[in-house]
Amino acid sequence: GGDYTYTVVGVGSCPDATAVVTVNVVAPADPGTAGSATVCESDASFDLFTVLGGTPDGGGSWTDPSNNVFAGTFDPAVDVAGVYTYTVNSAAPCGPQSSTVTITINLGPNAGVDATIDLCTTDAAVTLFDDLGGNPDAGGTWTDPSNNVITGTFDPAVDPAGDYTYTVAGIAPCPDATAVVTVNVVAP
C-alpha cells in the first residue's frame, strides 16, 4: 500500500502534470486451513473450530454437508459425516473467506448383551455366540475364565464353569466392545 505518483513531463512551456494514487491493501479474514477428524459414534460432542488448522479468525459461521446453517458443535451420535464449511467475513473490498473440516464417523463395535446359561455336565457342547443377547457383531474373539483364547465352543463335560468373554475390536478411535456369557455347570 501507499501513495504512488504518476508524472507526465510537460512539453515546451507547459509544466509537468502529476497525479497521486493512494493504494490501501486490505488483508482478507483468515478462515484457517482445512482440517479433518475421525471420531467414534460414541464420542462426546466437540467444537469444529478446534479442528481447523492455522490461526482462524473467530466470529464466522458454519454450514453442514447439505449447506444448512450449523451451530459448530459436532455430536457424533446425531450429526452426519462429511464436509463442514467455516466462513468468516472480510472487510471490503475482500469477500468472505472459507475453510473446511472433513469428519469421518466410525461405528462402534457391538459385542452383544451379557448372558448367563446353566448346563448339565452331560449336555452337548454349545456355541457361546448363540447365547449372547442383543445383536452382536460376528468375527470377535472368545477368552475363557483364565483369559486364554478359545474357539467359542463350550463343552460342559470338560470346560470349566465361569465367565467367557466375547470381544469385538473397535476401529480407531472406537474402543473394543465386550460381553460376558457366565456358564454354570451342574452335575446330574
C-alpha positions as a Markdown table, in Angstrom:
| # | Residue | x | y | z |
|---|---|---|---|---|
| 1 | Gly | 0.0 | 0.0 | 0.0 |
| 2 | Gly | 0.9 | 3.6 | 0.0 |
| 3 | Asp | 0.9 | 6.7 | -2.3 |
| 4 | Tyr | 2.1 | 6.3 | -5.9 |
| 5 | Thr | 2.8 | 9.4 | -8.1 |
| 6 | Tyr | 2.3 | 9.4 | -11.8 |
| 7 | Thr | 4.0 | 12.2 | -13.7 |
| 8 | Val | 3.6 | 13.3 | -17.3 |
| 9 | Val | 6.5 | 15.6 | -18.5 |
| 10 | Gly | 5.3 | 18.9 | -19.8 |
| 11 | Val | 6.1 | 19.9 | -23.4 |
| 12 | Gly | 7.6 | 23.3 | -24.1 |
| 13 | Ser | 6.3 | 25.9 | -21.6 |
| 14 | Cys | 3.8 | 23.5 | -20.1 |
| 15 | Pro | 4.6 | 22.3 | -16.6 |
| 16 | Asp | 4.7 | 18.7 | -15.7 |
| 17 | Ala | 1.4 | 17.1 | -14.7 |
| 18 | Thr | 1.2 | 14.8 | -11.7 |
| 19 | Ala | -1.4 | 12.6 | -10.1 |
| 20 | Val | -1.3 | 10.7 | -6.9 |
| 21 | Val | -2.9 | 7.3 | -6.5 |
| 22 | Thr | -3.3 | 6.0 | -2.9 |
| 23 | Val | -3.5 | 2.3 | -2.6 |
| 24 | Asn | -4.9 | 0.7 | 0.5 |
| 25 | Val | -4.2 | -3.0 | 0.8 |
| 26 | Val | -6.8 | -4.9 | 3.0 |
| 27 | Ala | -6.0 | -8.3 | 4.2 |
| 28 | Pro | -8.8 | -10.8 | 3.9 |
| 29 | Ala | -10.1 | -12.6 | 7.1 |
| 30 | Asp | -8.3 | -15.9 | 8.0 |
| 31 | Pro | -10.7 | -18.9 | 8.0 |
| 32 | Gly | -7.8 | -21.2 | 8.9 |
| 33 | Thr | -6.6 | -24.2 | 6.9 |
| 34 | Ala | -8.6 | -27.3 | 6.2 |
| 35 | Gly | -8.7 | -30.0 | 8.8 |
| 36 | Ser | -10.1 | -33.4 | 9.3 |
| 37 | Ala | -11.1 | -35.7 | 12.2 |
| 38 | Thr | -12.1 | -39.3 | 12.6 |
| 39 | Val | -14.4 | -39.9 | 15.5 |
| 40 | Cys | -16.4 | -42.8 | 17.1 |
| 41 | Glu | -20.1 | -42.5 | 17.1 |
| 42 | Ser | -20.0 | -42.8 | 20.9 |
| 43 | Asp | -17.5 | -39.8 | 21.3 |
| 44 | Ala | -18.5 | -36.7 | 23.1 |
| 45 | Ser | -19.6 | -33.5 | 21.2 |
| 46 | Phe | -16.8 | -31.1 | 20.2 |
| 47 | Asp | -16.3 | -27.7 | 18.6 |
| 48 | Leu | -15.4 | -28.0 | 14.9 |
| 49 | Phe | -13.4 | -24.8 | 15.2 |
| 50 | Thr | -10.8 | -26.8 | 17.1 |
| 51 | Val | -10.2 | -29.0 | 14.0 |
| 52 | Leu | -9.3 | -26.1 | 11.7 |
| 53 | Gly | -5.6 | -25.6 | 11.2 |
| 54 | Gly | -3.6 | -22.4 | 11.3 |
| 55 | Thr | -4.9 | -19.4 | 13.2 |
| 56 | Pro | -8.5 | -18.9 | 12.1 |
| 57 | Asp | -10.4 | -15.7 | 12.9 |
| 58 | Gly | -13.3 | -16.2 | 15.2 |
| 59 | Gly | -16.8 | -15.0 | 14.6 |
| 60 | Gly | -17.5 | -16.9 | 11.5 |
| 61 | Ser | -20.4 | -19.2 | 10.7 |
| 62 | Trp | -20.7 | -22.9 | 9.8 |
| 63 | Thr | -22.7 | -24.9 | 7.3 |
| 64 | Asp | -23.2 | -28.7 | 7.2 |
| 65 | Pro | -22.6 | -31.0 | 4.3 |
| 66 | Ser | -26.1 | -30.1 | 3.0 |
| 67 | Asn | -25.2 | -26.4 | 3.1 |
| 68 | Asn | -27.6 | -25.8 | 6.0 |
| 69 | Val | -26.6 | -23.4 | 8.9 |
| 70 | Phe | -24.8 | -25.4 | 11.5 |
| 71 | Ala | -24.1 | -24.3 | 15.1 |
| 72 | Gly | -20.4 | -25.5 | 15.0 |
| 73 | Thr | -20.7 | -28.1 | 17.8 |
| 74 | Phe | -20.4 | -31.6 | 16.3 |
| 75 | Asp | -22.2 | -34.5 | 18.1 |
| 76 | Pro | -21.2 | -37.9 | 16.6 |
| 77 | Ala | -24.3 | -39.5 | 17.9 |
| 78 | Val | -26.7 | -37.3 | 15.8 |
| 79 | Asp | -24.7 | -35.3 | 13.2 |
| 80 | Val | -23.7 | -36.7 | 9.8 |
| 81 | Ala | -20.2 | -37.3 | 8.5 |
| 82 | Gly | -19.0 | -35.1 | 5.7 |
| 83 | Val | -17.5 | -31.7 | 4.9 |
| 84 | Tyr | -18.4 | -28.8 | 7.1 |
| 85 | Thr | -17.6 | -25.3 | 5.9 |
| 86 | Tyr | -16.4 | -22.4 | 8.1 |
| 87 | Thr | -16.9 | -18.9 | 6.6 |
| 88 | Val | -15.6 | -15.6 | 8.0 |
| 89 | Asn | -16.4 | -12.2 | 6.5 |
| 90 | Ser | -13.6 | -9.9 | 5.5 |
| 91 | Ala | -13.5 | -6.1 | 5.4 |
| 92 | Ala | -14.3 | -4.5 | 2.0 |
| 93 | Pro | -13.2 | -5.0 | -0.7 |
| 94 | Cys | -12.3 | -8.5 | 0.3 |
| 95 | Gly | -15.1 | -11.1 | 0.2 |
| 96 | Pro | -15.9 | -13.9 | 2.6 |
| 97 | Gln | -13.2 | -16.5 | 3.1 |
| 98 | Ser | -13.9 | -20.2 | 3.8 |
| 99 | Ser | -12.2 | -23.3 | 5.0 |
| 100 | Thr | -13.4 | -26.9 | 5.6 |
| 101 | Val | -13.4 | -29.6 | 8.2 |
| 102 | Thr | -14.0 | -33.2 | 7.0 |
| 103 | Ile | -15.5 | -35.5 | 9.6 |
| 104 | Thr | -15.4 | -39.3 | 9.4 |
| 105 | Ile | -17.5 | -41.3 | 11.8 |
| 106 | Asn | -16.6 | -44.9 | 12.7 |
| 107 | Leu | -19.3 | -47.1 | 14.1 |
| 108 | Gly | -18.6 | -48.7 | 17.4 |
| 109 | Pro | -18.5 | -52.5 | 17.7 |
| 110 | Asn | -21.3 | -54.5 | 19.2 |
| 111 | Ala | -20.4 | -57.5 | 21.3 |
| 112 | Gly | -24.0 | -58.1 | 22.3 |
| 113 | Val | -25.5 | -58.3 | 25.8 |
| 114 | Asp | -24.2 | -60.3 | 28.8 |
| 115 | Ala | -26.0 | -63.6 | 29.5 |
| 116 | Thr | -26.0 | -66.5 | 31.9 |
| 117 | Ile | -26.5 | -70.1 | 30.9 |
| 118 | Asp | -26.9 | -73.2 | 33.1 |
| 119 | Leu | -25.7 | -76.6 | 31.7 |
| 120 | Cys | -25.5 | -80.1 | 32.9 |
| 121 | Thr | -22.2 | -81.9 | 32.6 |
| 122 | Thr | -24.0 | -84.4 | 30.3 |
| 123 | Asp | -25.3 | -81.7 | 27.9 |
| 124 | Ala | -23.9 | -81.4 | 24.4 |
| 125 | Ala | -21.3 | -78.7 | 23.6 |
| 126 | Val | -22.8 | -75.2 | 22.9 |
| 127 | Thr | -21.7 | -72.3 | 20.7 |
| 128 | Leu | -21.4 | -69.4 | 23.2 |
| 129 | Phe | -22.1 | -66.8 | 20.5 |
| 130 | Asp | -25.6 | -68.1 | 20.2 |
| 131 | Asp | -26.2 | -67.3 | 23.9 |
| 132 | Leu | -25.3 | -63.7 | 23.7 |
| 133 | Gly | -28.2 | -61.3 | 23.9 |
| 134 | Gly | -28.8 | -58.4 | 21.6 |
| 135 | Asn | -27.4 | -58.4 | 18.1 |
| 136 | Pro | -23.6 | -58.9 | 18.4 |
| 137 | Asp | -21.2 | -58.4 | 15.5 |
| 138 | Ala | -19.6 | -61.6 | 14.2 |
| 139 | Gly | -15.8 | -62.0 | 14.0 |
| 140 | Gly | -14.9 | -61.3 | 17.6 |
| 141 | Thr | -12.7 | -63.4 | 19.8 |
| 142 | Trp | -13.5 | -65.5 | 22.9 |
| 143 | Thr | -11.5 | -65.9 | 26.1 |
| 144 | Asp | -12.1 | -68.4 | 28.9 |
| 145 | Pro | -12.1 | -67.6 | 32.7 |
| 146 | Ser | -8.3 | -67.8 | 32.7 |
| 147 | Asn | -8.1 | -65.3 | 29.8 |
| 148 | Asn | -7.0 | -67.9 | 27.2 |
| 149 | Val | -8.2 | -67.5 | 23.7 |
| 150 | Ile | -10.8 | -70.2 | 22.8 |
| 151 | Thr | -12.9 | -71.1 | 19.8 |
| 152 | Gly | -16.2 | -70.1 | 21.4 |
| 153 | Thr | -17.5 | -73.6 | 21.8 |
| 154 | Phe | -18.2 | -74.7 | 25.4 |
| 155 | Asp | -18.2 | -78.4 | 26.3 |
| 156 | Pro | -19.7 | -78.9 | 29.8 |
| 157 | Ala | -18.1 | -82.3 | 30.1 |
| 158 | Val | -14.5 | -80.8 | 30.0 |
| 159 | Asp | -14.6 | -77.0 | 30.2 |
| 160 | Pro | -14.6 | -75.1 | 33.5 |
| 161 | Ala | -17.6 | -73.0 | 34.6 |
| 162 | Gly | -17.1 | -69.3 | 34.7 |
| 163 | Asp | -17.2 | -66.1 | 32.7 |
| 164 | Tyr | -16.4 | -66.4 | 29.0 |
| 165 | Thr | -15.7 | -63.0 | 27.4 |
| 166 | Tyr | -16.5 | -62.1 | 23.8 |
| 167 | Thr | -14.5 | -59.1 | 22.4 |
| 168 | Val | -15.2 | -57.3 | 19.1 |
| 169 | Ala | -12.3 | -55.0 | 18.1 |
| 170 | Gly | -13.2 | -51.4 | 17.5 |
| 171 | Ile | -12.0 | -49.4 | 14.5 |
| 172 | Ala | -9.9 | -46.5 | 15.9 |
| 173 | Pro | -10.8 | -44.3 | 17.7 |
| 174 | Cys | -13.7 | -46.6 | 18.8 |
| 175 | Pro | -12.8 | -48.8 | 21.8 |
| 176 | Asp | -13.3 | -52.6 | 21.8 |
| 177 | Ala | -16.7 | -53.9 | 22.9 |
| 178 | Thr | -17.1 | -56.9 | 25.3 |
| 179 | Ala | -19.9 | -59.1 | 26.5 |
| 180 | Val | -19.7 | -61.9 | 29.0 |
| 181 | Val | -21.5 | -65.3 | 29.0 |
| 182 | Thr | -21.5 | -66.7 | 32.5 |
| 183 | Val | -21.6 | -70.5 | 32.4 |
| 184 | Asn | -22.8 | -72.5 | 35.3 |
| 185 | Val | -22.3 | -76.3 | 35.1 |
| 186 | Val | -24.2 | -78.7 | 37.3 |
| 187 | Ala | -23.6 | -82.4 | 37.7 |
| 188 | Pro | -26.6 | -84.7 | 37.2 |
